[in-house]
Amino acid sequence: MILTGEKISVTSNVKEIESFLIDSNNYEFLLPMDKVSNFKSDKDSCSFKVQGGITISLIQNGKEDGKIFLKSGEKSPFPFKLTVHLNQLEEEVTEGYIEFDGEVNAFLKMMVEKPLLNLFNYMSHKLSKQFL
């Protein structure tokens, strides 16, 4: 299952945004803390529990020009990859979005598609506010 979040505009350059996103400790600032608990992190990974009791683990998995790669950790309920796409439009304006690629069966897809898209869109909007 592939999901693509909303494109957002961030008032910063790609290099600054990449520096922020390659440190998993910063993901705490992007999550809806009223819906997340038990956030734990180090520079290379983070995990948190979402409402409903599911734990999600994210592990940094490299970067290349304009892309940051993350993958699911062992605590996640199914394997997935996240790619954060960043495209610098102007000197201090970058467009970005999150792409999810997960191994999810049809039944689970119906349950997780909307909440995941909502989470990714929330995270994207929080990222744009981080650089105001």
Wavefront OBJ file of the C-alpha trace (Angstrom):
o trace
v 0.000 0.000 0.000
v 1.403 3.366 -1.012
v 0.117 6.586 0.563
v 1.213 10.093 -0.349
v 0.648 12.927 2.098
v -0.212 16.528 1.282
v 2.490 18.741 -0.185
v 3.400 21.538 2.194
v 5.657 24.563 1.985
v 8.396 25.108 4.574
v 10.143 28.450 5.065
v 13.665 27.061 5.028
v 16.189 25.429 2.743
v 16.557 21.686 2.157
v 19.827 21.442 4.105
v 18.316 22.856 7.328
v 15.225 20.651 7.058
v 17.360 17.554 6.409
v 19.498 18.379 9.466
v 16.341 18.538 11.576
v 14.827 15.330 10.173
v 17.914 13.099 10.309
v 17.873 13.416 14.112
v 15.056 11.155 15.309
v 14.909 13.022 18.632
v 13.183 15.836 16.707
v 10.225 13.681 15.658
v 8.675 14.306 19.065
v 8.005 17.883 17.902
v 6.103 16.639 14.838
v 3.730 14.158 16.492
v 0.240 14.843 17.890
v 1.182 14.370 21.545
v -2.484 14.188 22.594
v -2.720 10.971 20.543
v 0.765 9.576 21.218
v 2.408 8.243 24.378
v 5.660 6.565 25.434
v 7.802 8.487 22.946
v 11.402 7.237 23.088
v 14.229 8.289 20.815
v 17.892 8.556 20.063
v 19.575 10.141 17.047
v 18.926 7.143 14.762
v 15.492 5.863 15.813
v 12.307 6.562 17.710
v 9.249 4.677 18.876
v 5.876 5.725 20.202
v 2.499 4.276 21.059
v -0.564 5.603 19.241
v -4.149 5.558 20.494
v -5.375 2.009 20.234
v -2.196 0.613 21.750
v -0.102 0.089 18.607
v 3.609 0.846 18.912
v 5.361 2.326 15.892
v 9.141 2.218 15.516
v 11.020 4.365 13.001
v 14.662 3.830 12.070
v 16.725 6.256 10.004
v 17.638 4.499 6.742
v 19.797 7.018 4.885
v 19.319 10.059 2.700
v 20.095 11.309 -0.766
v 19.487 14.636 -2.468
v 16.069 15.829 -1.372
v 15.000 12.533 0.245
v 15.182 11.124 3.752
v 14.496 7.428 4.214
v 13.055 5.741 7.286
v 11.953 2.164 7.839
v 9.868 0.330 10.385
v 11.531 -1.118 13.453
v 10.808 -4.457 15.046
v 8.034 -3.072 17.287
v 5.904 -1.922 14.343
v 2.806 -4.011 13.516
v 3.808 -4.415 9.833
v 6.860 -3.622 7.693
v 6.917 -0.236 5.977
v 9.178 2.450 4.546
v 8.740 6.213 4.765
v 10.317 8.666 2.370
v 10.315 12.386 3.099
v 10.560 14.235 -0.220
v 12.035 17.756 -0.171
v 12.206 20.068 -3.175
v 13.733 23.523 -2.803
v 11.605 26.027 -4.722
v 13.388 29.229 -3.691
v 16.361 30.117 -1.499
v 14.308 29.811 1.706
v 11.215 27.928 0.489
v 11.060 24.139 0.292
v 8.132 21.965 -0.718
v 7.803 18.598 0.965
v 5.614 15.577 1.516
v 5.722 12.124 3.114
v 5.329 8.908 1.139
v 4.458 5.634 2.900
v 5.056 2.193 1.396
v 3.768 -0.582 3.639
v 3.085 -4.280 3.465
v -0.548 -4.119 4.543
v -3.308 -6.595 3.680
v -6.672 -5.391 2.327
v -8.467 -5.674 5.675
v -5.798 -3.758 7.555
v -5.612 -1.171 4.761
v -9.246 -0.182 5.407
v -8.419 0.376 9.076
v -5.105 2.222 8.788
v -5.247 4.230 5.552
v -7.095 7.306 6.850
v -5.362 7.489 10.269
v -1.932 7.168 8.625
v -2.670 9.897 6.072
v -3.949 12.130 8.880
v -0.759 11.474 10.864
v 1.546 12.229 7.924
v -0.344 15.417 7.066
v -0.224 16.507 10.716
v 3.534 15.860 10.817
v 4.060 17.820 7.590
v 2.139 20.827 8.889
v 4.022 20.715 12.208
v 7.286 20.674 10.246
v 6.264 23.815 8.366
v 5.523 25.550 11.710
v 8.881 24.426 13.108
v 10.647 26.744 10.649
v 8.518 29.906 10.958
l 1 2 3 4 5 6 7 8 9 10 11 12 13 14 15 16 17 18 19 20 21 22 23 24 25 26 27 28 29 30 31 32 33 34 35 36 37 38 39 40 41 42 43 44 45 46 47 48 49 50 51 52 53 54 55 56 57 58 59 60 61 62 63 64 65 66 67 68 69 70 71 72 73 74 75 76 77 78 79 80 81 82 83 84 85 86 87 88 89 90 91 92 93 94 95 96 97 98 99 100 101 102 103 104 105 106 107 108 109 110 111 112 113 114 115 116 117 118 119 120 121 122 123 124 125 126 127 128 129 130 131 132
